[in-house]
């Protein structure tokens, strides 16, 4: 019998795919983490979500009578991977997907220690390299390396449905936060360009609804990032010298709870602009540094 705190059963969104929503809505998770159950009989769960008993119970109820072969993880943020080990203990499934988080020296960024955002207890049985395939019954899932949001980020492709499970790499509801040193704007845009060369028909992100025209959406995403980059350069030319000043101007009117994330993404843009010789800074590129447009 389901308890009062149980989540509703997962919804079927495609012949081979069901989606269950974790009860963790917020400014960075939108309506919550989307966990995807792929296959029939023998199944995989992609991005099992947080270690929340209500969500885990809903996932186990959804696959009752089926065999959970794999729990797949796109990246190790704590809203994505912690439920993996609970599901493994309950079912004997294999945890596969991204590599464990490799801590960075966040003092080089000057911001908060980013380790707290990651699931440091994540211990996959199999780390999937780019292009690795896993067979689940009569279907297979392909790992697609997409570093940028995090250094260890993966997407998973289900060729039988023309679907790509994009984690936090591409989302329809919001742009992805890029937080150095683990996140990299250069890597992120390279990963987006790589997806443009694929022929996926639909994206299923870990937060929010699907992207139904991937090529068009990706081109708009690249345009948005380049427009944000141009806005940063304009603010430097106008006399802004700090990330705080830049964010106050560019993100005016945006929920201030999102400004810390905006500051990290601005830092990621500035790192890329410095590497390309368009911007200089005093010392290391950190949140508190002083920046200026380089003379050309």
C-alpha positions as a Markdown table, in Angstrom:
| # | Residue | x | y | z |
|---|---|---|---|---|
| 1 | Unk | 0.0 | 0.0 | 0.0 |
| 2 | Unk | 1.3 | 3.5 | -0.9 |
| 3 | Unk | 1.9 | 5.9 | 2.0 |
| 4 | Unk | 0.5 | 9.4 | 2.2 |
| 5 | Unk | 3.9 | 10.8 | 1.4 |
| 6 | Unk | 4.3 | 8.7 | -1.8 |
| 7 | Unk | 4.6 | 10.4 | -5.1 |
| 8 | Unk | 2.3 | 9.7 | -8.0 |
| 9 | Unk | 3.2 | 7.0 | -10.4 |
| 10 | Unk | 5.5 | 7.8 | -13.2 |
| 11 | Unk | 4.0 | 9.0 | -16.4 |
| 12 | Unk | 4.7 | 7.4 | -19.8 |
| 13 | Unk | 6.1 | 10.0 | -22.1 |
| 14 | Unk | 7.2 | 7.7 | -25.0 |
| 15 | Unk | 6.8 | 4.0 | -25.8 |
| 16 | Unk | 10.0 | 3.0 | -24.0 |
| 17 | Unk | 10.3 | 5.9 | -21.5 |
| 18 | Unk | 8.6 | 6.8 | -18.3 |
| 19 | Unk | 9.3 | 9.9 | -16.1 |
| 20 | Unk | 9.0 | 10.3 | -12.4 |
| 21 | Unk | 9.3 | 13.8 | -10.7 |
| 22 | Unk | 11.2 | 14.1 | -7.5 |
| 23 | Unk | 9.8 | 16.3 | -4.7 |
| 24 | Unk | 12.6 | 18.8 | -4.8 |
| 25 | Unk | 11.4 | 22.0 | -6.6 |
| 26 | Unk | 13.4 | 25.2 | -6.3 |
| 27 | Unk | 15.0 | 28.1 | -8.2 |
| 28 | Unk | 17.7 | 25.8 | -9.6 |
| 29 | Unk | 15.7 | 22.6 | -9.9 |
| 30 | Unk | 12.5 | 24.1 | -11.3 |
| 31 | Unk | 9.6 | 21.6 | -10.6 |
| 32 | Unk | 12.1 | 19.0 | -9.4 |
| 33 | Unk | 14.5 | 16.4 | -10.8 |
| 34 | Unk | 13.1 | 14.2 | -13.6 |
| 35 | Unk | 14.1 | 10.6 | -13.3 |
| 36 | Unk | 13.6 | 8.5 | -16.4 |
| 37 | Unk | 12.8 | 4.8 | -16.5 |
| 38 | Unk | 13.9 | 3.4 | -19.9 |
| 39 | Unk | 12.9 | 0.0 | -21.2 |
| 40 | Unk | 10.4 | -2.7 | -20.4 |
| 41 | Unk | 11.0 | -5.8 | -18.3 |
| 42 | Unk | 14.7 | -5.1 | -18.1 |
| 43 | Unk | 15.0 | -1.4 | -17.3 |
| 44 | Unk | 17.4 | 1.4 | -16.5 |
| 45 | Unk | 16.8 | 4.5 | -14.4 |
| 46 | Unk | 18.5 | 7.7 | -15.6 |
| 47 | Unk | 19.3 | 10.4 | -12.9 |
| 48 | Unk | 17.6 | 8.7 | -9.9 |
| 49 | Unk | 17.6 | 12.0 | -8.0 |
| 50 | Unk | 18.1 | 12.9 | -4.4 |
| 51 | Unk | 18.0 | 10.5 | -1.5 |
| 52 | Unk | 14.4 | 11.1 | -0.8 |
| 53 | Unk | 12.4 | 8.1 | 0.5 |
| 54 | Unk | 9.2 | 9.4 | -1.3 |
| 55 | Unk | 10.9 | 9.5 | -4.7 |
| 56 | Unk | 12.7 | 6.3 | -4.2 |
| 57 | Unk | 9.5 | 4.5 | -3.2 |
| 58 | Unk | 7.8 | 5.9 | -6.3 |
| 59 | Unk | 10.6 | 4.7 | -8.6 |
| 60 | Unk | 10.5 | 1.2 | -7.0 |
| 61 | Unk | 6.7 | 1.1 | -7.3 |
| 62 | Unk | 6.9 | 2.1 | -11.0 |
| 63 | Unk | 9.3 | -0.8 | -11.8 |
| 64 | Unk | 7.5 | -3.4 | -9.6 |
| 65 | Unk | 7.7 | -6.7 | -11.4 |
| 66 | Unk | 10.6 | -5.5 | -13.6 |
| 67 | Unk | 14.3 | -5.9 | -13.3 |
| 68 | Unk | 16.4 | -2.8 | -12.7 |
| 69 | Unk | 19.6 | -3.5 | -14.6 |
| 70 | Unk | 21.3 | -0.1 | -14.4 |
| 71 | Unk | 21.1 | 3.1 | -12.5 |
| 72 | Unk | 22.6 | 5.7 | -14.8 |
| 73 | Unk | 24.0 | 9.1 | -13.6 |
| 74 | Unk | 24.6 | 12.1 | -15.8 |
| 75 | Unk | 26.7 | 14.0 | -13.2 |
| 76 | Unk | 27.2 | 14.1 | -9.5 |
| 77 | Unk | 25.2 | 17.1 | -8.3 |
| 78 | Unk | 23.2 | 16.1 | -5.2 |
| 79 | Unk | 19.9 | 16.5 | -6.9 |
| 80 | Unk | 20.9 | 13.8 | -9.4 |
| 81 | Unk | 22.9 | 10.9 | -8.0 |
| 82 | Unk | 22.4 | 10.1 | -4.3 |
| 83 | Unk | 19.4 | 7.8 | -4.8 |
| 84 | Unk | 21.6 | 5.5 | -6.9 |
| 85 | Unk | 23.1 | 3.7 | -4.0 |
| 86 | Unk | 19.7 | 3.2 | -2.3 |
| 87 | Unk | 18.3 | 1.7 | -5.5 |
| 88 | Unk | 21.3 | -0.5 | -5.8 |
| 89 | Unk | 20.9 | -1.8 | -2.3 |
| 90 | Unk | 17.2 | -2.5 | -2.9 |
| 91 | Unk | 17.5 | -4.2 | -6.3 |
| 92 | Unk | 21.1 | -5.2 | -6.9 |
| 93 | Unk | 21.3 | -2.9 | -9.9 |
| 94 | Unk | 24.6 | -1.7 | -11.4 |
| 95 | Unk | 25.4 | 2.0 | -11.0 |
| 96 | Unk | 27.0 | 3.3 | -14.2 |
| 97 | Unk | 27.6 | 6.6 | -15.9 |
| 98 | Unk | 29.8 | 9.6 | -15.1 |
| 99 | Unk | 33.1 | 9.5 | -13.3 |
| 100 | Unk | 33.1 | 10.5 | -9.6 |
| 101 | Unk | 33.6 | 14.2 | -8.9 |
| 102 | Unk | 37.2 | 15.2 | -8.8 |
| 103 | Unk | 37.5 | 18.1 | -6.2 |
| 104 | Unk | 39.0 | 21.3 | -7.5 |
| 105 | Unk | 40.9 | 24.0 | -5.6 |
| 106 | Unk | 38.0 | 26.4 | -5.2 |
| 107 | Unk | 40.3 | 28.9 | -3.6 |
| 108 | Unk | 41.4 | 29.7 | -7.2 |
| 109 | Unk | 37.9 | 30.9 | -7.9 |
| 110 | Unk | 37.3 | 32.8 | -4.7 |
| 111 | Unk | 33.7 | 31.6 | -4.4 |
| 112 | Unk | 32.2 | 29.1 | -2.0 |
| 113 | Unk | 33.6 | 25.6 | -1.9 |
| 114 | Unk | 31.7 | 23.8 | -4.6 |
| 115 | Unk | 32.3 | 20.3 | -3.1 |
| 116 | Unk | 29.1 | 20.7 | -1.1 |
| 117 | Unk | 27.1 | 20.7 | -4.4 |
| 118 | Unk | 28.4 | 17.3 | -5.3 |
| 119 | Unk | 27.6 | 13.8 | -4.1 |
| 120 | Unk | 31.0 | 12.8 | -2.7 |
| 121 | Unk | 29.8 | 9.3 | -1.8 |
| 122 | Unk | 28.9 | 8.5 | -5.4 |
| 123 | Unk | 30.7 | 5.3 | -6.3 |
| 124 | Unk | 29.8 | 3.9 | -9.8 |
| 125 | Unk | 30.4 | 0.2 | -10.6 |
| 126 | Unk | 31.1 | 1.2 | -14.2 |
| 127 | Unk | 32.4 | 4.6 | -15.5 |
| 128 | Unk | 31.2 | 5.1 | -19.0 |
| 129 | Unk | 33.6 | 6.6 | -21.5 |
| 130 | Unk | 32.3 | 8.6 | -24.5 |
| 131 | Unk | 30.7 | 6.3 | -27.0 |
| 132 | Unk | 30.2 | 3.4 | -24.5 |
| 133 | Unk | 27.0 | 1.4 | -25.0 |
| 134 | Unk | 24.9 | -0.5 | -22.4 |
| 135 | Unk | 22.4 | -3.1 | -23.5 |
| 136 | Unk | 19.2 | -3.3 | -21.5 |
| 137 | Unk | 17.0 | -6.1 | -22.8 |
| 138 | Unk | 16.5 | -5.4 | -26.5 |
| 139 | Unk | 17.5 | -1.7 | -26.4 |
| 140 | Unk | 20.8 | 0.1 | -25.8 |
| 141 | Unk | 21.9 | 3.4 | -24.4 |
| 142 | Unk | 24.9 | 5.3 | -25.6 |
| 143 | Unk | 27.0 | 7.6 | -23.4 |
| 144 | Unk | 27.8 | 11.0 | -24.9 |
| 145 | Unk | 30.4 | 13.1 | -23.1 |
| 146 | Unk | 29.2 | 16.7 | -22.6 |
| 147 | Unk | 31.5 | 18.4 | -20.1 |
| 148 | Unk | 30.8 | 22.0 | -19.3 |
| 149 | Unk | 28.1 | 22.2 | -16.6 |
| 150 | Unk | 30.4 | 19.9 | -14.7 |
| 151 | Unk | 33.6 | 18.3 | -15.9 |
| 152 | Unk | 32.1 | 14.8 | -15.6 |
| 153 | Unk | 28.8 | 15.4 | -17.3 |
| 154 | Unk | 27.3 | 12.8 | -19.6 |
| 155 | Unk | 24.2 | 12.5 | -21.7 |
| 156 | Unk | 22.6 | 9.3 | -22.8 |
| 157 | Unk | 21.1 | 8.5 | -26.2 |
| 158 | Unk | 18.3 | 6.1 | -26.9 |
| 159 | Unk | 18.5 | 5.5 | -30.6 |
| 160 | Unk | 15.2 | 3.6 | -30.8 |
| 161 | Unk | 13.3 | 6.7 | -29.9 |
| 162 | Unk | 15.7 | 9.3 | -31.3 |
| 163 | Unk | 16.0 | 10.6 | -27.7 |
| 164 | Unk | 18.8 | 12.2 | -25.8 |
| 165 | Unk | 18.6 | 12.4 | -22.0 |
| 166 | Unk | 20.5 | 15.6 | -21.4 |
| 167 | Unk | 20.8 | 16.0 | -17.6 |
| 168 | Unk | 21.6 | 19.6 | -16.9 |
| 169 | Unk | 23.5 | 20.2 | -20.2 |
| 170 | Unk | 20.5 | 21.4 | -22.2 |
| 171 | Unk | 17.2 | 22.4 | -20.6 |
| 172 | Unk | 14.1 | 24.1 | -22.1 |
| 173 | Unk | 13.1 | 26.1 | -19.0 |
| 174 | Unk | 16.4 | 27.8 | -18.2 |
| 175 | Unk | 20.0 | 28.2 | -19.3 |
| 176 | Unk | 22.6 | 26.0 | -17.6 |
| 177 | Unk | 24.7 | 27.3 | -14.8 |
| 178 | Unk | 28.4 | 27.1 | -15.5 |
| 179 | Unk | 30.4 | 27.4 | -12.2 |
| 180 | Unk | 34.2 | 27.3 | -12.4 |
| 181 | Unk | 36.5 | 25.6 | -11.6 |
| 182 | Unk | 34.5 | 22.4 | -12.2 |
| 183 | Unk | 32.4 | 24.1 | -14.9 |
| 184 | Unk | 33.9 | 25.5 | -18.1 |
| 185 | Unk | 32.3 | 27.8 | -20.6 |
| 186 | Unk | 34.7 | 26.8 | -23.3 |
| 187 | Unk | 34.0 | 23.1 | -22.7 |
| 188 | Unk | 30.2 | 23.8 | -22.5 |
| 189 | Unk | 30.0 | 25.5 | -25.8 |
| 190 | Unk | 32.2 | 22.8 | -27.4 |
| 191 | Unk | 29.8 | 20.2 | -26.1 |
| 192 | Unk | 26.8 | 22.1 | -27.4 |
| 193 | Unk | 28.4 | 22.4 | -30.9 |
| 194 | Unk | 29.0 | 18.6 | -30.7 |
| 195 | Unk | 25.4 | 17.9 | -30.2 |
| 196 | Unk | 24.5 | 20.0 | -33.3 |
| 197 | Unk | 26.2 | 17.2 | -35.3 |
| 198 | Unk | 23.9 | 14.6 | -33.9 |
| 199 | Unk | 20.5 | 13.7 | -35.3 |
| 200 | Unk | 18.5 | 13.4 | -32.0 |
| 201 | Unk | 14.8 | 14.1 | -32.4 |
| 202 | Unk | 14.0 | 15.1 | -28.8 |
| 203 | Unk | 15.8 | 16.0 | -25.6 |
| 204 | Unk | 14.6 | 14.9 | -22.2 |
| 205 | Unk | 16.3 | 17.1 | -19.6 |
| 206 | Unk | 16.6 | 16.4 | -15.9 |
| 207 | Unk | 14.6 | 19.5 | -15.1 |
| 208 | Unk | 11.5 | 20.7 | -16.9 |
| 209 | Unk | 9.9 | 19.6 | -20.1 |
| 210 | Unk | 11.4 | 18.3 | -23.4 |
| 211 | Unk | 13.2 | 20.1 | -26.2 |
| 212 | Unk | 11.3 | 19.1 | -29.3 |
| 213 | Unk | 13.5 | 20.8 | -32.0 |
| 214 | Unk | 17.0 | 20.2 | -30.8 |
| 215 | Unk | 19.0 | 21.8 | -33.7 |
| 216 | Unk | 16.9 | 25.0 | -33.6 |
| 217 | Unk | 17.2 | 25.1 | -29.8 |
| 218 | Unk | 20.9 | 24.6 | -29.8 |
| 219 | Unk | 21.5 | 27.4 | -32.3 |
| 220 | Unk | 19.4 | 29.7 | -30.1 |
| 221 | Unk | 21.3 | 28.6 | -27.1 |
| 222 | Unk | 24.7 | 29.4 | -28.7 |
| 223 | Unk | 23.3 | 32.8 | -29.8 |
| 224 | Unk | 22.2 | 33.5 | -26.2 |
| 225 | Unk | 25.6 | 32.6 | -24.8 |
| 226 | Unk | 27.3 | 34.8 | -27.4 |
| 227 | Unk | 24.9 | 37.7 | -26.6 |
| 228 | Unk | 25.7 | 37.3 | -22.9 |
| 229 | Unk | 29.4 | 37.4 | -23.8 |
| 230 | Unk | 28.9 | 40.6 | -25.8 |
| 231 | Unk | 26.9 | 42.2 | -23.0 |
| 232 | Unk | 29.8 | 41.5 | -20.6 |
| 233 | Unk | 32.2 | 43.1 | -23.0 |
| 234 | Unk | 30.0 | 46.1 | -23.3 |
| 235 | Unk | 29.8 | 46.5 | -19.5 |
| 236 | Unk | 33.6 | 46.4 | -19.3 |
| 237 | Unk | 33.8 | 49.1 | -22.0 |
| 238 | Unk | 31.3 | 51.1 | -20.0 |
| 239 | Unk | 33.5 | 51.0 | -16.9 |
| 240 | Unk | 32.4 | 48.0 | -14.9 |
| 241 | Unk | 35.4 | 46.3 | -13.4 |
| 242 | Unk | 33.9 | 43.6 | -11.1 |
| 243 | Unk | 31.6 | 40.7 | -11.6 |
| 244 | Unk | 29.3 | 42.1 | -9.0 |
| 245 | Unk | 28.9 | 45.3 | -11.1 |
| 246 | Unk | 28.4 | 43.3 | -14.3 |
| 247 | Unk | 25.8 | 41.0 | -12.8 |
| 248 | Unk | 23.9 | 44.0 | -11.3 |
| 249 | Unk | 23.5 | 45.5 | -14.8 |
| 250 | Unk | 23.1 | 42.4 | -17.0 |
| 251 | Unk | 20.7 | 40.6 | -14.6 |
| 252 | Unk | 18.7 | 43.5 | -13.4 |
| 253 | Unk | 15.2 | 42.4 | -12.8 |
| 254 | Unk | 16.2 | 38.7 | -12.3 |
| 255 | Unk | 15.4 | 37.0 | -9.0 |
| 256 | Unk | 18.2 | 38.0 | -6.7 |
| 257 | Unk | 18.4 | 34.4 | -5.4 |
| 258 | Unk | 19.8 | 33.5 | -8.8 |
| 259 | Unk | 22.5 | 36.2 | -8.8 |
| 260 | Unk | 25.2 | 34.0 | -7.1 |
| 261 | Unk | 24.7 | 31.5 | -10.0 |
| 262 | Unk | 24.8 | 34.3 | -12.5 |
| 263 | Unk | 28.1 | 35.5 | -11.0 |
| 264 | Unk | 29.6 | 32.1 | -11.5 |
| 265 | Unk | 28.4 | 32.0 | -15.1 |
| 266 | Unk | 29.8 | 35.5 | -15.7 |
| 267 | Unk | 33.1 | 34.3 | -14.3 |
| 268 | Unk | 33.0 | 31.3 | -16.7 |
| 269 | Unk | 32.5 | 33.7 | -19.6 |
| 270 | Unk | 35.4 | 35.9 | -18.4 |
| 271 | Unk | 37.7 | 32.9 | -18.1 |
| 272 | Unk | 36.9 | 32.1 | -21.7 |
| 273 | Unk | 37.4 | 35.7 | -22.8 |
| 274 | Unk | 40.7 | 35.9 | -21.1 |
| 275 | Unk | 41.8 | 32.7 | -22.8 |
| 276 | Unk | 40.9 | 34.2 | -26.1 |
| 277 | Unk | 42.8 | 37.4 | -25.5 |
| 278 | Unk | 39.8 | 39.7 | -25.3 |
| 279 | Unk | 39.9 | 40.5 | -21.5 |
| 280 | Unk | 42.6 | 40.9 | -18.9 |
| 281 | Unk | 42.3 | 40.8 | -15.1 |
| 282 | Unk | 44.4 | 41.7 | -12.0 |
| 283 | Unk | 45.8 | 38.4 | -10.8 |
| 284 | Unk | 43.8 | 35.2 | -11.2 |
| 285 | Unk | 40.3 | 35.2 | -12.6 |
| 286 | Unk | 38.2 | 35.0 | -9.4 |
| 287 | Unk | 34.9 | 36.4 | -8.3 |
| 288 | Unk | 36.5 | 39.4 | -6.6 |
| 289 | Unk | 39.1 | 40.2 | -9.3 |
| 290 | Unk | 39.2 | 43.4 | -11.3 |
| 291 | Unk | 38.6 | 43.0 | -15.1 |
| 292 | Unk | 39.0 | 45.2 | -18.1 |
| 293 | Unk | 38.7 | 45.0 | -21.9 |
| 294 | Unk | 42.0 | 44.3 | -23.5 |
| 295 | Unk | 43.2 | 46.8 | -26.1 |
| 296 | Unk | 43.2 | 45.5 | -29.7 |
